[in-house]
Amino acid sequence: MEWLIWVGAAISLVGLVGLIASILRVNRARKSGLSDEELRAAVQAAMPLNLGSLFLSVIGLMVVMLGLAFA
């Protein structure tokens, strides 16, 4: 079941890339000098990416744990 570990690691890595993209998006919005309402809207627009990426990371780590348990 070694392949399960690698699949889980790949899923987790995709989630990590998404989290980094979300962080960069919000950081770019903060540095652009937007008003408070526009900044709030930018953060809310990045929230689905953030939550989806966090979900992928958690699912990937769970798959890795399953692979380790079955190995």
Secondary structure, 3 states (H helix, E strand, C coil): CHHHHHHHHHHHHHHHHHHHHHHHHHHHHHHCCCCHHHHHHHHHHHHHHHHHHHHHHHHHHHHHHHHHHHC
